[in-house]
Amino acid sequence: MEELVFIILGMAAVTYVPRALPMLYQRLESLHFLKYLPVAIFSSLVFPDLLVVDSQIAISGKTLAGLAAFMVAWRTRNLIATMVAGVAMLYLVNA
């Protein structure tokens, strides 16, 4: 039971501290690195799904679709074209 209390307190601290730290700083300009946070979170969610197959790193249809989407996004900076390219490549690879 005590272990459960420590786990809950630890999770609360991990959730609260990143939200409270910016309020402790006088200048928010010093936290300019926070603009990269959404990209980092998105990458940490997407890349494992693109690269891991059956608990091993492997190239799959998802990897090729992700690579195609990345290339289109890099060249065009168009969200719709990126999504269409990724879905089309995944469809072609799986068909």
Biopython code that builds the backbone (N, CA, C, O; Angstrom):
import numpy as np
from Bio.PDB.StructureBuilder import StructureBuilder

atoms = [
    (1, "MET", "N", (0.818, -1.196, 0.000)),
    (1, "MET", "CA", (0.000, 0.000, 0.000)),
    (1, "MET", "C", (0.866, 1.265, 0.000)),
    (1, "MET", "O", (0.565, 2.239, -0.690)),
    (2, "GLU", "N", (1.940, 1.229, 0.784)),
    (2, "GLU", "CA", (2.827, 2.392, 0.829)),
    (2, "GLU", "C", (3.486, 2.635, -0.525)),
    (2, "GLU", "O", (3.710, 3.778, -0.922)),
    (3, "GLU", "N", (3.790, 1.555, -1.221)),
    (3, "GLU", "CA", (4.409, 1.678, -2.537)),
    (3, "GLU", "C", (3.469, 2.386, -3.512)),
    (3, "GLU", "O", (3.914, 3.189, -4.332)),
    (4, "LEU", "N", (2.186, 2.094, -3.426)),
    (4, "LEU", "CA", (1.198, 2.732, -4.282)),
    (4, "LEU", "C", (1.116, 4.231, -4.003)),
    (4, "LEU", "O", (0.976, 5.028, -4.930)),
    (5, "VAL", "N", (1.203, 4.612, -2.744)),
    (5, "VAL", "CA", (1.180, 6.029, -2.382)),
    (5, "VAL", "C", (2.397, 6.745, -2.955)),
    (5, "VAL", "O", (2.275, 7.861, -3.460)),
    (6, "PHE", "N", (3.569, 6.119, -2.882)),
    (6, "PHE", "CA", (4.782, 6.733, -3.438)),
    (6, "PHE", "C", (4.700, 6.848, -4.958)),
    (6, "PHE", "O", (5.174, 7.826, -5.536)),
    (7, "ILE", "N", (4.106, 5.860, -5.597)),
    (7, "ILE", "CA", (3.944, 5.926, -7.052)),
    (7, "ILE", "C", (3.023, 7.078, -7.432)),
    (7, "ILE", "O", (3.312, 7.822, -8.369)),
    (8, "ILE", "N", (1.920, 7.230, -6.711)),
    (8, "ILE", "CA", (0.981, 8.317, -7.002)),
    (8, "ILE", "C", (1.621, 9.669, -6.741)),
    (8, "ILE", "O", (1.438, 10.592, -7.535)),
    (9, "LEU", "N", (2.365, 9.814, -5.657)),
    (9, "LEU", "CA", (3.051, 11.073, -5.359)),
    (9, "LEU", "C", (4.117, 11.374, -6.408)),
    (9, "LEU", "O", (4.295, 12.528, -6.796)),
    (10, "GLY", "N", (4.818, 10.354, -6.866)),
    (10, "GLY", "CA", (5.823, 10.553, -7.912)),
    (10, "GLY", "C", (5.197, 10.998, -9.216)),
    (10, "GLY", "O", (5.720, 11.888, -9.887)),
    (11, "MET", "N", (4.080, 10.385, -9.583)),
    (11, "MET", "CA", (3.395, 10.780, -10.818)),
    (11, "MET", "C", (2.852, 12.200, -10.702)),
    (11, "MET", "O", (2.870, 12.951, -11.678)),
    (12, "ALA", "N", (2.373, 12.572, -9.528)),
    (12, "ALA", "CA", (1.887, 13.935, -9.326)),
    (12, "ALA", "C", (3.027, 14.933, -9.454)),
    (12, "ALA", "O", (2.855, 15.999, -10.045)),
    (13, "ALA", "N", (4.185, 14.598, -8.906)),
    (13, "ALA", "CA", (5.338, 15.502, -8.999)),
    (13, "ALA", "C", (5.799, 15.650, -10.439)),
    (13, "ALA", "O", (6.114, 16.754, -10.884)),
    (14, "VAL", "N", (5.839, 14.537, -11.170)),
    (14, "VAL", "CA", (6.276, 14.586, -12.562)),
    (14, "VAL", "C", (5.300, 15.414, -13.401)),
    (14, "VAL", "O", (5.711, 16.074, -14.356)),
    (15, "THR", "N", (4.036, 15.384, -13.059)),
    (15, "THR", "CA", (3.038, 16.167, -13.790)),
    (15, "THR", "C", (3.080, 17.636, -13.394)),
    (15, "THR", "O", (2.929, 18.511, -14.246)),
    (16, "TYR", "N", (3.284, 17.913, -12.109)),
    (16, "TYR", "CA", (3.200, 19.282, -11.613)),
    (16, "TYR", "C", (4.458, 20.102, -11.880)),
    (16, "TYR", "O", (4.365, 21.280, -12.224)),
    (17, "VAL", "N", (5.615, 19.503, -11.728)),
    (17, "VAL", "CA", (6.877, 20.251, -11.829)),
    (17, "VAL", "C", (7.057, 20.936, -13.178)),
    (17, "VAL", "O", (7.397, 22.119, -13.193)),
    (18, "PRO", "N", (6.848, 20.266, -14.316)),
    (18, "PRO", "CA", (7.027, 20.983, -15.592)),
    (18, "PRO", "C", (6.044, 22.135, -15.786)),
    (18, "PRO", "O", (6.336, 23.081, -16.519)),
    (19, "ARG", "N", (4.903, 22.064, -15.148)),
    (19, "ARG", "CA", (3.933, 23.162, -15.260)),
    (19, "ARG", "C", (4.257, 24.304, -14.312)),
    (19, "ARG", "O", (3.937, 25.459, -14.594)),
    (20, "ALA", "N", (4.886, 23.990, -13.197)),
    (20, "ALA", "CA", (5.183, 25.020, -12.206)),
    (20, "ALA", "C", (6.490, 25.749, -12.492)),
    (20, "ALA", "O", (6.632, 26.916, -12.128)),
    (21, "LEU", "N", (7.446, 25.084, -13.137)),
    (21, "LEU", "CA", (8.748, 25.700, -13.376)),
    (21, "LEU", "C", (8.674, 27.004, -14.165)),
    (21, "LEU", "O", (9.344, 27.964, -13.787)),
    (22, "PRO", "N", (7.894, 27.086, -15.242)),
    (22, "PRO", "CA", (7.861, 28.362, -15.967)),
    (22, "PRO", "C", (7.358, 29.531, -15.119)),
    (22, "PRO", "O", (7.749, 30.676, -15.344)),
    (23, "MET", "N", (6.501, 29.247, -14.158)),
    (23, "MET", "CA", (5.998, 30.325, -13.297)),
    (23, "MET", "C", (7.067, 30.830, -12.344)),
    (23, "MET", "O", (6.968, 31.948, -11.838)),
    (24, "LEU", "N", (8.075, 30.029, -12.095)),
    (24, "LEU", "CA", (9.135, 30.435, -11.184)),
    (24, "LEU", "C", (10.139, 31.386, -11.840)),
    (24, "LEU", "O", (10.850, 32.117, -11.150)),
    (25, "TYR", "N", (10.190, 31.372, -13.154)),
    (25, "TYR", "CA", (11.117, 32.246, -13.866)),
    (25, "TYR", "C", (10.507, 33.627, -14.064)),
    (25, "TYR", "O", (9.305, 33.754, -14.299)),
    (26, "GLN", "N", (11.323, 34.640, -13.971)),
    (26, "GLN", "CA", (10.854, 36.001, -14.180)),
    (26, "GLN", "C", (10.614, 36.276, -15.656)),
    (26, "GLN", "O", (9.637, 36.926, -16.028)),
    (27, "ARG", "N", (11.515, 35.777, -16.490)),
    (27, "ARG", "CA", (11.410, 36.029, -17.926)),
    (27, "ARG", "C", (11.048, 34.742, -18.655)),
    (27, "ARG", "O", (11.732, 33.730, -18.510)),
    (28, "LEU", "N", (9.999, 34.779, -19.419)),
    (28, "LEU", "CA", (9.626, 33.616, -20.209)),
    (28, "LEU", "C", (10.435, 33.526, -21.487)),
    (28, "LEU", "O", (10.427, 32.488, -22.147)),
    (29, "GLU", "N", (11.137, 34.599, -21.852)),
    (29, "GLU", "CA", (11.980, 34.567, -23.041)),
    (29, "GLU", "C", (13.117, 33.566, -22.883)),
    (29, "GLU", "O", (13.626, 33.032, -23.869)),
    (30, "SER", "N", (13.511, 33.315, -21.642)),
    (30, "SER", "CA", (14.596, 32.370, -21.433)),
    (30, "SER", "C", (14.162, 30.933, -21.710)),
    (30, "SER", "O", (14.993, 30.025, -21.741)),
    (31, "LEU", "N", (12.873, 30.729, -21.909)),
    (31, "LEU", "CA", (12.351, 29.391, -22.178)),
    (31, "LEU", "C", (12.009, 29.215, -23.654)),
    (31, "LEU", "O", (11.032, 28.546, -23.990)),
    (32, "HIS", "N", (12.810, 29.813, -24.538)),
    (32, "HIS", "CA", (12.529, 29.748, -25.962)),
    (32, "HIS", "C", (12.579, 28.324, -26.512)),
    (32, "HIS", "O", (12.007, 28.052, -27.567)),
    (33, "PHE", "N", (13.257, 27.412, -25.810)),
    (33, "PHE", "CA", (13.361, 26.038, -26.280)),
    (33, "PHE", "C", (12.025, 25.302, -26.206)),
    (33, "PHE", "O", (11.887, 24.238, -26.810)),
    (34, "LEU", "N", (11.048, 25.828, -25.493)),
    (34, "LEU", "CA", (9.760, 25.158, -25.354)),
    (34, "LEU", "C", (8.975, 25.104, -26.664)),
    (34, "LEU", "O", (8.040, 24.314, -26.790)),
    (35, "LYS", "N", (9.345, 25.935, -27.638)),
    (35, "LYS", "CA", (8.637, 25.897, -28.915)),
    (35, "LYS", "C", (8.907, 24.589, -29.656)),
    (35, "LYS", "O", (8.149, 24.231, -30.557)),
    (36, "TYR", "N", (9.973, 23.869, -29.294)),
    (36, "TYR", "CA", (10.288, 22.594, -29.925)),
    (36, "TYR", "C", (9.610, 21.414, -29.240)),
    (36, "TYR", "O", (9.714, 20.284, -29.717)),
    (37, "LEU", "N", (8.929, 21.653, -28.147)),
    (37, "LEU", "CA", (8.322, 20.574, -27.385)),
    (37, "LEU", "C", (7.271, 19.795, -28.174)),
    (37, "LEU", "O", (7.303, 18.566, -28.120)),
    (38, "PRO", "N", (6.336, 20.422, -28.907)),
    (38, "PRO", "CA", (5.363, 19.625, -29.667)),
    (38, "PRO", "C", (6.021, 18.716, -30.710)),
    (38, "PRO", "O", (5.561, 17.593, -30.918)),
    (39, "VAL", "N", (7.067, 19.171, -31.354)),
    (39, "VAL", "CA", (7.763, 18.350, -32.348)),
    (39, "VAL", "C", (8.411, 17.148, -31.674)),
    (39, "VAL", "O", (8.366, 16.036, -32.200)),
    (40, "ALA", "N", (9.006, 17.369, -30.526)),
    (40, "ALA", "CA", (9.661, 16.272, -29.811)),
    (40, "ALA", "C", (8.644, 15.238, -29.340)),
    (40, "ALA", "O", (8.893, 14.036, -29.434)),
    (41, "ILE", "N", (7.514, 15.693, -28.839)),
    (41, "ILE", "CA", (6.485, 14.759, -28.384)),
    (41, "ILE", "C", (5.919, 13.976, -29.556)),
    (41, "ILE", "O", (5.743, 12.762, -29.460)),
    (42, "PHE", "N", (5.633, 14.651, -30.660)),
    (42, "PHE", "CA", (5.113, 13.969, -31.835)),
    (42, "PHE", "C", (6.107, 12.932, -32.349)),
    (42, "PHE", "O", (5.720, 11.819, -32.706)),
    (43, "SER", "N", (7.372, 13.294, -32.385)),
    (43, "SER", "CA", (8.395, 12.355, -32.855)),
    (43, "SER", "C", (8.482, 11.132, -31.957)),
    (43, "SER", "O", (8.619, 10.008, -32.441)),
    (44, "SER", "N", (8.403, 11.346, -30.654)),
    (44, "SER", "CA", (8.498, 10.204, -29.742)),
    (44, "SER", "C", (7.291, 9.287, -29.858)),
    (44, "SER", "O", (7.385, 8.106, -29.522)),
    (45, "LEU", "N", (6.174, 9.794, -30.320)),
    (45, "LEU", "CA", (4.999, 8.949, -30.509)),
    (45, "LEU", "C", (5.019, 8.226, -31.857)),
    (45, "LEU", "O", (4.565, 7.085, -31.950)),
    (46, "VAL", "N", (5.536, 8.873, -32.893)),
    (46, "VAL", "CA", (5.442, 8.333, -34.248)),
    (46, "VAL", "C", (6.593, 7.402, -34.593)),
    (46, "VAL", "O", (6.351, 6.330, -35.147)),
    (47, "PHE", "N", (7.826, 7.761, -34.292)),
    (47, "PHE", "CA", (8.975, 6.989, -34.759)),
    (47, "PHE", "C", (8.998, 5.540, -34.284)),
    (47, "PHE", "O", (9.344, 4.669, -35.082)),
    (48, "PRO", "N", (8.656, 5.230, -33.050)),
    (48, "PRO", "CA", (8.646, 3.803, -32.680)),
    (48, "PRO", "C", (7.668, 2.986, -33.523)),
    (48, "PRO", "O", (7.959, 1.841, -33.867)),
    (49, "ASP", "N", (6.521, 3.560, -33.857)),
    (49, "ASP", "CA", (5.554, 2.834, -34.676)),
    (49, "ASP", "C", (6.058, 2.634, -36.102)),
    (49, "ASP", "O", (5.708, 1.648, -36.751)),
    (50, "LEU", "N", (6.875, 3.560, -36.590)),
    (50, "LEU", "CA", (7.401, 3.435, -37.951)),
    (50, "LEU", "C", (8.574, 2.461, -38.044)),
    (50, "LEU", "O", (8.787, 1.844, -39.087)),
    (51, "LEU", "N", (9.323, 2.323, -36.970)),
    (51, "LEU", "CA", (10.579, 1.577, -37.049)),
    (51, "LEU", "C", (10.578, 0.217, -36.371)),
    (51, "LEU", "O", (11.463, -0.593, -36.646)),
    (52, "VAL", "N", (9.617, -0.067, -35.493)),
    (52, "VAL", "CA", (9.646, -1.307, -34.721)),
    (52, "VAL", "C", (8.574, -2.269, -35.234)),
    (52, "VAL", "O", (7.394, -1.926, -35.304)),
    (53, "VAL", "N", (9.008, -3.476, -35.591)),
    (53, "VAL", "CA", (8.104, -4.538, -36.017)),
    (53, "VAL", "C", (8.433, -5.776, -35.190)),
    (53, "VAL", "O", (9.564, -6.258, -35.225)),
    (54, "ASP", "N", (7.469, -6.288, -34.455)),
    (54, "ASP", "CA", (7.665, -7.480, -33.614)),
    (54, "ASP", "C", (8.847, -7.311, -32.660)),
    (54, "ASP", "O", (9.676, -8.212, -32.531)),
    (55, "SER", "N", (8.924, -6.181, -32.007)),
    (55, "SER", "CA", (9.959, -5.866, -31.008)),
    (55, "SER", "C", (11.363, -5.796, -31.584)),
    (55, "SER", "O", (12.339, -5.891, -30.840)),
    (56, "GLN", "N", (11.482, -5.632, -32.888)),
    (56, "GLN", "CA", (12.787, -5.471, -33.516)),
    (56, "GLN", "C", (12.722, -4.309, -34.495)),
    (56, "GLN", "O", (11.679, -4.034, -35.087)),
    (57, "ILE", "N", (13.839, -3.643, -34.654)),
    (57, "ILE", "CA", (13.906, -2.546, -35.611)),
    (57, "ILE", "C", (13.955, -3.134, -37.013)),
    (57, "ILE", "O", (14.829, -3.942, -37.329)),
    (58, "ALA", "N", (13.012, -2.721, -37.847)),
    (58, "ALA", "CA", (12.929, -3.263, -39.202)),
    (58, "ALA", "C", (12.260, -2.235, -40.106)),
    (58, "ALA", "O", (11.549, -1.342, -39.645)),
    (59, "ILE", "N", (12.507, -2.384, -41.402)),
    (59, "ILE", "CA", (11.865, -1.521, -42.394)),
    (59, "ILE", "C", (10.583, -2.221, -42.842)),
    (59, "ILE", "O", (10.599, -3.381, -43.255)),
    (60, "SER", "N", (9.475, -1.485, -42.750)),
    (60, "SER", "CA", (8.190, -2.050, -43.141)),
    (60, "SER", "C", (7.475, -1.067, -44.058)),
    (60, "SER", "O", (8.034, -0.043, -44.450)),
    (61, "GLY", "N", (6.242, -1.392, -44.391)),
    (61, "GLY", "CA", (5.433, -0.487, -45.202)),
    (61, "GLY", "C", (5.206, 0.839, -44.506)),
    (61, "GLY", "O", (5.156, 1.886, -45.152)),
    (62, "LYS", "N", (5.068, 0.797, -43.190)),
    (62, "LYS", "CA", (4.892, 2.039, -42.423)),
    (62, "LYS", "C", (6.137, 2.915, -42.519)),
    (62, "LYS", "O", (6.040, 4.140, -42.592)),
    (63, "THR", "N", (7.299, 2.283, -42.518)),
    (63, "THR", "CA", (8.544, 3.041, -42.616)),
    (63, "THR", "C", (8.622, 3.761, -43.958)),
    (63, "THR", "O", (8.983, 4.936, -44.023)),
    (64, "LEU", "N", (8.283, 3.046, -45.023)),
    (64, "LEU", "CA", (8.323, 3.659, -46.361)),
    (64, "LEU", "C", (7.288, 4.767, -46.494)),
    (64, "LEU", "O", (7.559, 5.801, -47.105)),
    (65, "ALA", "N", (6.095, 4.556, -45.922)),
    (65, "ALA", "CA", (5.063, 5.596, -45.967)),
    (65, "ALA", "C", (5.493, 6.816, -45.164)),
    (65, "ALA", "O", (5.256, 7.948, -45.587)),
    (66, "GLY", "N", (6.116, 6.602, -44.023)),
    (66, "GLY", "CA", (6.613, 7.714, -43.224)),
    (66, "GLY", "C", (7.716, 8.479, -43.932)),
    (66, "GLY", "O", (7.777, 9.707, -43.862)),
    (67, "LEU", "N", (8.585, 7.750, -44.613)),
    (67, "LEU", "CA", (9.655, 8.391, -45.375)),
    (67, "LEU", "C", (9.094, 9.215, -46.531)),
    (67, "LEU", "O", (9.562, 10.324, -46.789)),
    (68, "ALA", "N", (8.094, 8.674, -47.229)),
    (68, "ALA", "CA", (7.452, 9.417, -48.317)),
    (68, "ALA", "C", (6.771, 10.677, -47.788)),
    (68, "ALA", "O", (6.875, 11.748, -48.385)),
    (69, "ALA", "N", (6.078, 10.537, -46.668)),
    (69, "ALA", "CA", (5.409, 11.698, -46.071)),
    (69, "ALA", "C", (6.426, 12.749, -45.638)),
    (69, "ALA", "O", (6.199, 13.946, -45.814)),
    (70, "PHE", "N", (7.544, 12.302, -45.073)),
    (70, "PHE", "CA", (8.592, 13.230, -44.657)),
    (70, "PHE", "C", (9.150, 13.999, -45.847)),
    (70, "PHE", "O", (9.332, 15.215, -45.783)),
    (71, "MET", "N", (9.417, 13.284, -46.926)),
    (71, "MET", "CA", (9.980, 13.941, -48.111)),
    (71, "MET", "C", (9.009, 14.974, -48.697)),
    (71, "MET", "O", (9.421, 16.071, -49.075)),
    (72, "VAL", "N", (7.730, 14.622, -48.772)),
    (72, "VAL", "CA", (6.739, 15.564, -49.303)),
    (72, "VAL", "C", (6.611, 16.763, -48.367)),
    (72, "VAL", "O", (6.525, 17.900, -48.830)),
    (73, "ALA", "N", (6.598, 16.522, -47.067)),
    (73, "ALA", "CA", (6.497, 17.626, -46.111)),
    (73, "ALA", "C", (7.706, 18.547, -46.198)),
    (73, "ALA", "O", (7.574, 19.767, -46.113)),
    (74, "TRP", "N", (8.868, 17.963, -46.365)),
    (74, "TRP", "CA", (10.097, 18.748, -46.446)),
    (74, "TRP", "C", (10.122, 19.617, -47.696)),
    (74, "TRP", "O", (10.554, 20.769, -47.656)),
    (75, "ARG", "N", (9.654, 19.054, -48.803)),
    (75, "ARG", "CA", (9.709, 19.797, -50.069)),
    (75, "ARG", "C", (8.568, 20.806, -50.223)),
    (75, "ARG", "O", (8.779, 21.902, -50.741)),
    (76, "THR", "N", (7.357, 20.442, -49.777)),
    (76, "THR", "CA", (6.196, 21.286, -50.065)),
    (76, "THR", "C", (5.702, 22.104, -48.880)),
    (76, "THR", "O", (5.088, 23.153, -49.074)),
    (77, "ARG", "N", (5.959, 21.646, -47.654)),
    (77, "ARG", "CA", (5.428, 22.289, -46.442)),
    (77, "ARG", "C", (3.893, 22.368, -46.487)),
    (77, "ARG", "O", (3.297, 23.314, -45.971)),
    (78, "ASN", "N", (3.267, 21.364, -47.111)),
    (78, "ASN", "CA", (1.824, 21.325, -47.274)),
    (78, "ASN", "C", (1.286, 20.125, -46.501)),
    (78, "ASN", "O", (1.649, 18.986, -46.797)),
    (79, "LEU", "N", (0.432, 20.366, -45.523)),
    (79, "LEU", "CA", (-0.064, 19.306, -44.656)),
    (79, "LEU", "C", (-0.931, 18.305, -45.424)),
    (79, "LEU", "O", (-0.793, 17.096, -45.239)),
    (80, "ILE", "N", (-1.811, 18.798, -46.273)),
    (80, "ILE", "CA", (-2.700, 17.901, -47.018)),
    (80, "ILE", "C", (-1.897, 17.018, -47.968)),
    (80, "ILE", "O", (-2.136, 15.813, -48.044)),
    (81, "ALA", "N", (-0.952, 17.602, -48.689)),
    (81, "ALA", "CA", (-0.122, 16.819, -49.608)),
    (81, "ALA", "C", (0.698, 15.777, -48.837)),
    (81, "ALA", "O", (0.903, 14.668, -49.330)),
    (82, "THR", "N", (1.155, 16.115, -47.659)),
    (82, "THR", "CA", (1.919, 15.182, -46.835)),
    (82, "THR", "C", (1.060, 13.998, -46.425)),
    (82, "THR", "O", (1.491, 12.849, -46.517)),
    (83, "MET", "N", (-0.153, 14.279, -45.973)),
    (83, "MET", "CA", (-1.048, 13.208, -45.551)),
    (83, "MET", "C", (-1.430, 12.311, -46.729)),
    (83, "MET", "O", (-1.449, 11.087, -46.599)),
    (84, "VAL", "N", (-1.730, 12.909, -47.858)),
    (84, "VAL", "CA", (-2.099, 12.132, -49.045)),
    (84, "VAL", "C", (-0.922, 11.258, -49.496)),
    (84, "VAL", "O", (-1.119, 10.094, -49.844)),
    (85, "ALA", "N", (0.268, 11.794, -49.492)),
    (85, "ALA", "CA", (1.444, 11.017, -49.901)),
    (85, "ALA", "C", (1.684, 9.841, -48.960)),
    (85, "ALA", "O", (1.969, 8.733, -49.414)),
    (86, "GLY", "N", (1.573, 10.070, -47.663)),
    (86, "GLY", "CA", (1.781, 8.989, -46.699)),
    (86, "GLY", "C", (0.745, 7.888, -46.824)),
    (86, "GLY", "O", (1.087, 6.705, -46.812)),
    (87, "VAL", "N", (-0.516, 8.267, -46.942)),
    (87, "VAL", "CA", (-1.583, 7.273, -47.069)),
    (87, "VAL", "C", (-1.473, 6.533, -48.401)),
    (87, "VAL", "O", (-1.662, 5.317, -48.452)),
    (88, "ALA", "N", (-1.170, 7.257, -49.475)),
    (88, "ALA", "CA", (-1.035, 6.617, -50.790)),
    (88, "ALA", "C", (0.129, 5.621, -50.791)),
    (88, "ALA", "O", (0.000, 4.519, -51.325)),
    (89, "MET", "N", (1.243, 5.998, -50.207)),
    (89, "MET", "CA", (2.390, 5.084, -50.154)),
    (89, "MET", "C", (2.071, 3.852, -49.307)),
    (89, "MET", "O", (2.441, 2.738, -49.677)),
    (90, "LEU", "N", (1.400, 4.037, -48.194)),
    (90, "LEU", "CA", (1.023, 2.894, -47.356)),
    (90, "LEU", "C", (0.068, 1.977, -48.108)),
    (90, "LEU", "O", (0.180, 0.755, -48.015)),
    (91, "TYR", "N", (-0.861, 2.552, -48.846)),
    (91, "TYR", "CA", (-1.790, 1.757, -49.650)),
    (91, "TYR", "C", (-1.046, 0.975, -50.734)),
    (91, "TYR", "O", (-1.307, -0.210, -50.943)),
    (92, "LEU", "N", (-0.129, 1.639, -51.413)),
    (92, "LEU", "CA", (0.629, 0.975, -52.481)),
    (92, "LEU", "C", (1.502, -0.162, -51.940)),
    (92, "LEU", "O", (1.611, -1.217, -52.565)),
    (93, "VAL", "N", (2.102, 0.053, -50.814)),
    (93, "VAL", "CA", (2.991, -0.974, -50.241)),
    (93, "VAL", "C", (2.180, -2.175, -49.760)),
    (93, "VAL", "O", (2.605, -3.318, -49.927)),
    (94, "ASN", "N", (1.022, -1.920, -49.167)),
    (94, "ASN", "CA", (0.201, -3.014, -48.647)),
    (94, "ASN", "C", (-0.623, -3.716, -49.708)),
    (94, "ASN", "O", (-1.106, -4.825, -49.479)),
    (95, "ALA", "N", (-0.794, -3.089, -50.871)),
    (95, "ALA", "CA", (-1.639, -3.694, -51.927)),
    (95, "ALA", "C", (-0.903, -4.780, -52.681)),
    (95, "ALA", "O", (-1.463, -5.386, -53.594)),
]
sb = StructureBuilder()
sb.init_structure("model")
sb.init_model(0)
sb.init_chain("A")
sb.init_seg("    ")
for serial, (resi, resn, name, xyz) in enumerate(atoms, 1):
    if name == "N":
        sb.init_residue(resn, " ", resi, " ")
    sb.init_atom(name, np.array(xyz, "f"), 0.0, 1.0, " ", f" {name:<3s}", serial, name[0])
structure = sb.get_structure()
